[in-house]
Amino acid sequence: MQDKPSDSQTSPSSLAPAAEAASVLTIAWDTKWPPNCDNILSQLVHDSNVQLAQFRNVVQCIGTGQDGLQLRSDVDSFGRTCIRACEAAKSCILPQLRHESVEFTRHASQFIGCVNACVVEMRRCAALERTFPNGEPCITQQQIEHMEEMLETLENLITVHYSTSESSPAERVTPRRRRATNCRPACVCSKLKTSYA
């Protein structure tokens, strides 16, 4: 099997606008929330899902009649591109955690689902390649661990963000009614009359 092409060779031109948009947001997040940020986030998450779908389409052909050197090359290429798309979206989403909006929450949740699906697909690909070996593996354990780490980082940071942004328990719980001054907890209050049928 031929040497694996570099990321710059496997990255499709469709990722260029997304990567550029991610760079813009990474710079702008510390100054002002860009007015078109929701559209950029939506495009980045969409690109990640598109690359994942293409990667899944070639992975499911491993071990079939369509398998061969070209298919394995495509698996390697789409796998790398999928990782790059997720990296672009992650670099945009993480700095925006200080901003709360319904759209951002939706995009972040969708992206976490995409990264999780990517991890599952990479594990499946590695298992298929062990069953049907054909040269060097297209998906390495290092790549899988990298995506697993990305998923764990996203889940942890977003969980911490939303748990700390919620109101404190004292603000959410309705205060209990104060007892009468002449009522002791250990005794039965005579002011409360309960009838049993």
Secondary structure as UniProt FT lines:
FT   HELIX           7..10
FT   TURN            13..14
FT   HELIX           15..28
FT   TURN            29..31
FT   TURN            35..36
FT   HELIX           37..59
FT   TURN            60..63
FT   TURN            65..66
FT   HELIX           69..93
FT   HELIX           94..98
FT   HELIX           102..131
FT   HELIX           141..165
FT   HELIX           169..172
FT   TURN            181..182
FT   TURN            185..186
FT   TURN            190..191
//
